[in-house]
Amino acid sequence: MHDLIIPPKVSIAPMVDVTDKHFRYFMRLLTKKALLYTEMITCEGIYHGDEEKLLAFNSVEHPVALQIAASSVEQIKKAMPKIKNWDYDEINLNAGCPSDRVSGNLMGACLMAYPELVRDMLFTIKEYTDKPVTVKHRIGIDGKNILPSDFKRTLFDTYEDMHHFVSVIREAKPERYTIHARIAILEGLSPKENREIPPLRYEEVYRLKEEFPELSIEINGGFKTIEEIKAQLDKVDSVMIGRLARDNPFVMKYVDSIYGESSSSKLTRRQIIEEFISYAELCQDKGENAYYAIGHMDGLFLGKRGSKRWKQILNTPASHNIKASELLRISLKELPQEVLDEV
């Protein structure tokens, strides 16, 4: 088993259409310590799909966690034999995705209405692996029009509801509870709106840690700076960040300082781009879409002179017959040198 800090002080959240293997490689250039996540992958997809396409990853990504979604113990039993073939550092069960498409299939955040099922699914995952098994959930849900009509209620949005959920699933002894500090509204809001509209309720996550001090609690939701992340570690065990890593990736080079290491903080944008040129060339040699890979670097110059030109270069159409690796080389010539070399 790879050396995985439990709990990790910082992790980068699973994000659909973002945290693929190319994004994870990019993140690993910036931080050696943060725990990385795959996109959420359904157990049915794993069972029926192309195992290598769905589960393969680069060894440099360690520590890396696989996040799965399921609606039954049976689905997990079918997927786990394939999952066991891949050396992930952790298996995470999604009980927090607010998408009505996901919840409509009894996966994601709606599972908070079924704590016994979540407990049993966690038990089942543990039967197949000796890797850490963790769970990601919300502080609560509004399941109106999603949950079955025979439910006595569809609103589980109080602290007591979350306390009950955790009290039940802790019987399976998940190694970590990653809690998004907003409720999920399961119909009427997009996933993006579910990250912005329901108010953040950090105090409830802090209270849970106080009442269950023996549990490893990770907080998620709305953190925008390294300073904010550090402040959370006085109250909980770890912090999960998402959009910050996607939108302003250069900040990620400071994550390792939270672990007491400073080598990554000296990275320049030039060095990061030079490293990614080699990766883009490798993708090209394999026949993979290297244009898509470099697209993950879109926010590298956020708020800096040259940001507009950087995005123009990255979005050069493939029809121009300029290789993705060459586009990165062009950026090293055309972008402001002082921004490229900024530490």
C-alpha positions in Angstrom: 0.0 0.0 0.0 1.2 3.5 -0.8 2.0 5.9 1.9 -1.3 7.7 2.4 -1.7 10.3 5.1 -5.0 9.5 6.9 -6.4 12.0 7.1 -4.8 13.9 4.3 -4.6 17.6 5.2 -5.8 18.6 1.8 -7.6 16.8 -1.0 -8.8 17.9 -4.4 -12.4 17.0 -4.9 -13.9 14.7 -7.5 -15.4 16.9 -10.2 -17.3 15.6 -13.2 -15.6 16.5 -16.5 -12.6 17.9 -14.6 -10.7 15.4 -12.5 -9.7 13.0 -15.2 -6.2 11.6 -15.5 -4.9 14.7 -17.4 -6.1 17.1 -14.7 -4.7 14.8 -12.0 -1.3 14.8 -13.7 -1.4 18.6 -13.9 -2.2 18.8 -10.2 0.6 16.5 -9.3 3.0 18.9 -10.9 1.8 21.5 -8.4 1.4 19.5 -5.2 3.0 16.2 -4.2 1.0 15.8 -1.0 -2.7 16.6 -1.7 -4.9 13.5 -2.1 -6.3 13.5 -5.7 -9.7 12.0 -6.7 -11.1 10.5 -9.9 -14.3 11.7 -11.3 -17.3 9.9 -9.8 -17.7 6.6 -11.6 -20.8 4.5 -11.3 -20.4 0.8 -10.3 -22.7 -0.2 -13.1 -20.4 1.7 -15.5 -17.4 -0.1 -14.1 -19.1 -3.5 -14.4 -20.3 -3.0 -17.9 -17.7 -0.6 -19.3 -14.1 -0.6 -20.5 -12.1 -1.3 -17.4 -8.9 0.3 -18.5 -10.5 3.4 -20.0 -12.5 4.0 -16.8 -9.9 3.0 -14.1 -6.4 3.3 -15.5 -4.2 6.1 -14.0 -0.6 7.2 -14.1 1.5 6.0 -11.1 2.7 9.6 -10.5 -0.8 10.4 -9.4 -0.4 8.7 -6.0 -1.9 9.2 -3.5 -5.1 9.0 -5.6 -8.6 7.9 -4.6 -11.4 6.3 -6.7 -14.8 7.7 -6.1 -17.7 5.3 -6.9 -21.5 5.7 -7.0 -24.0 2.9 -6.4 -27.6 2.4 -5.4 -27.3 -1.1 -4.0 -24.9 -3.6 -2.4 -25.3 -5.8 -5.5 -23.9 -3.1 -7.8 -20.9 -2.8 -5.5 -20.3 -6.5 -5.5 -20.3 -6.6 -9.3 -17.8 -3.7 -9.6 -15.3 -4.4 -6.9 -13.5 -7.3 -8.6 -12.6 -4.9 -11.4 -11.7 -2.2 -9.0 -9.3 -4.5 -7.1 -7.2 -4.8 -10.2 -6.1 -1.1 -9.8 -3.8 0.2 -7.1 -5.9 3.1 -5.8 -4.9 4.4 -2.4 -8.5 4.8 -1.3 -12.1 3.9 -2.3 -14.7 6.6 -1.7 -18.4 6.2 -1.8 -20.4 9.2 -3.1 -23.4 10.1 -1.0 -23.3 13.8 -1.8 -23.8 14.4 -5.5 -26.8 16.7 -5.9 -27.6 16.0 -9.5 -31.3 15.1 -10.0 -30.2 12.6 -12.6 -27.9 10.8 -10.1 -30.4 11.1 -7.3 -33.2 9.8 -9.5 -31.2 6.6 -9.8 -30.9 6.3 -6.0 -27.2 7.4 -6.0 -25.4 10.4 -4.6 -26.9 12.8 -2.0 -30.3 11.1 -1.9 -28.6 8.2 -0.1 -28.6 10.4 3.0 -32.2 9.3 3.4 -31.0 5.7 3.5 -28.2 5.6 6.1 -28.6 1.8 6.6 -28.1 1.2 2.9 -25.0 3.5 2.9 -23.7 1.6 6.0 -24.2 -1.8 4.2 -22.5 -0.5 1.0 -19.5 0.6 3.0 -19.3 -2.8 4.7 -19.5 -4.4 1.3 -16.6 -2.3 -0.2 -14.5 -3.3 2.8 -15.1 -7.0 2.1 -13.2 -6.6 -1.1 -10.3 -4.3 -0.2 -7.8 -3.5 2.5 -7.4 0.0 1.3 -9.0 2.9 3.2 -12.8 3.2 2.5 -14.3 6.6 2.9 -17.6 8.4 2.3 -18.5 11.9 1.0 -21.8 13.4 1.9 -23.7 16.6 2.6 -24.9 18.1 5.8 -28.4 17.3 4.6 -30.8 17.1 1.7 -34.1 18.4 0.4 -35.5 15.5 -1.5 -38.9 16.9 -2.5 -40.2 15.1 -5.7 -37.2 12.8 -5.7 -37.7 10.6 -2.7 -40.5 8.0 -2.8 -44.0 9.2 -1.9 -44.2 6.7 1.0 -41.4 8.5 2.8 -42.8 10.2 6.0 -40.8 13.3 5.0 -38.4 14.4 2.3 -36.5 17.1 4.1 -33.4 16.0 6.1 -31.8 19.4 6.7 -31.2 19.6 10.4 -28.0 18.9 12.4 -29.9 16.1 14.1 -30.5 14.5 10.7 -26.8 14.6 9.9 -25.9 13.3 13.3 -28.3 10.4 12.8 -26.8 9.6 9.4 -23.3 9.5 10.7 -24.3 7.5 13.8 -25.6 4.8 11.5 -22.9 4.7 8.9 -20.1 4.8 11.5 -21.0 1.2 12.3 -19.1 0.4 9.0 -16.1 2.3 10.3 -15.3 4.4 7.2 -11.8 5.9 7.6 -12.9 9.4 6.8 -16.1 11.4 6.4 -15.9 14.2 3.8 -18.7 16.6 4.5 -19.9 19.3 2.0 -21.2 22.0 4.4 -24.3 22.7 2.4 -27.5 20.8 2.1 -28.2 19.3 -1.4 -31.5 20.4 -3.1 -32.2 17.4 -5.2 -34.6 19.0 -7.7 -34.8 22.4 -9.2 -31.1 23.4 -8.9 -28.2 22.4 -11.2 -25.1 20.9 -9.6 -23.4 24.3 -10.1 -26.3 26.1 -8.3 -26.1 23.5 -5.5 -22.5 24.6 -4.9 -23.6 28.2 -4.6 -27.2 28.7 -3.5 -27.7 26.6 -0.3 -25.9 28.5 2.5 -22.7 27.1 3.9 -23.1 25.8 7.5 -19.6 25.2 8.6 -20.5 25.2 12.3 -22.5 22.0 11.9 -19.4 20.2 10.6 -17.4 21.6 13.5 -20.0 20.5 16.0 -20.0 17.0 14.5 -16.2 16.8 15.0 -16.6 17.9 18.6 -19.3 15.3 19.3 -17.4 12.5 17.5 -13.7 13.5 18.2 -12.6 10.0 17.3 -13.8 10.3 13.7 -11.7 11.7 10.9 -13.8 14.7 9.6 -12.9 16.5 6.3 -14.8 19.7 5.4 -15.7 20.8 1.9 -17.3 23.9 0.5 -16.3 27.4 -0.6 -12.6 27.7 0.4 -10.7 30.1 -1.8 -7.3 30.7 -0.3 -4.5 28.7 1.4 -5.0 30.8 4.5 -8.7 29.7 4.7 -7.6 26.1 4.3 -5.1 26.4 7.1 -7.6 28.0 9.4 -10.0 25.0 9.0 -7.4 22.6 10.2 -7.8 24.1 13.7 -11.3 22.7 13.7 -11.4 19.6 11.6 -8.9 17.0 10.4 -8.7 17.9 6.7 -10.0 20.1 3.9 -11.3 19.3 0.5 -11.1 21.9 -2.2 -12.6 21.8 -5.7 -13.2 24.8 -7.9 -10.2 26.6 -6.5 -7.9 24.0 -8.0 -9.7 24.2 -11.3 -10.1 27.9 -11.6 -6.8 29.1 -10.1 -4.4 26.1 -10.2 -1.3 28.2 -9.5 -2.4 28.5 -5.9 -2.1 24.7 -5.6 1.7 25.0 -5.5 1.4 26.3 -1.9 -0.6 23.3 -0.7 2.6 21.4 0.3 3.5 24.2 2.7 0.6 23.0 4.8 2.5 19.8 5.2 5.7 21.6 6.2 7.3 21.4 2.7 8.1 24.3 0.6 9.8 23.0 -2.6 6.7 23.3 -4.8 6.1 26.9 -3.7 9.2 27.9 -5.8 7.6 26.6 -9.0 7.2 29.1 -11.9 4.6 28.9 -14.6 7.4 28.4 -17.1 8.5 25.3 -15.2 5.0 23.9 -15.0 4.4 24.5 -18.7 7.8 22.9 -19.6 6.9 19.8 -17.6 3.5 19.6 -19.2 5.0 19.7 -22.7 6.6 16.3 -22.1 3.2 15.0 -20.9 1.4 16.4 -24.0 4.0 14.7 -26.2 3.4 11.4 -24.4 -0.4 11.8 -25.0 0.3 12.6 -28.7 2.5 9.5 -29.1 -0.3 7.4 -27.6 -2.9 8.9 -30.0 -4.7 10.6 -27.1 -6.4 14.0 -27.3 -3.6 16.2 -26.1 -5.6 19.4 -26.9 -8.1 18.2 -24.2 -5.3 17.6 -21.8 -3.8 21.1 -22.1 -7.3 22.6 -21.7 -7.1 21.8 -18.0 -4.4 24.4 -17.7 -6.8 27.2 -18.7 -6.7 29.0 -15.3 -2.9 29.0 -14.9 -2.6 32.8 -15.6 -5.8 33.8 -13.8 -5.7 37.5 -13.0 -2.3 38.0 -14.6 -1.1 39.9 -17.7 -1.2 37.5 -20.6 -4.2 35.5 -19.4 -6.3 36.3 -22.5 -3.5 35.4 -24.9 -2.9 32.2 -22.9 -6.5 31.1 -23.4 -6.4 32.0 -27.0 -3.3 29.8 -27.5 -4.8 26.8 -25.6 -8.1 27.1 -27.6 -6.4 27.1 -31.0 -8.5 24.7 -33.1 -7.0 21.3 -33.9 -7.8 22.1 -37.6 -4.9 24.5 -37.5 -2.6 21.4 -37.4 -0.5 22.7 -34.5 0.3 20.0 -32.0 -0.8 20.7 -28.4 2.8 20.4 -27.2 3.8 23.1 -29.8 1.0 25.4 -28.5 2.6 25.2 -25.1 6.0 26.1 -26.6 4.4 29.0 -28.4 3.1 30.3 -25.1 6.6 30.3 -23.6 7.6 32.7 -26.4 4.6 35.0 -26.5 3.5 35.4 -22.9 5.0 38.0 -20.6 8.3 36.7 -19.4 8.0 38.2 -15.9 4.7 36.4 -15.4 6.1 33.1 -16.7 9.0 33.4 -14.2 7.0 34.7 -11.2 7.5 32.6 -8.1 
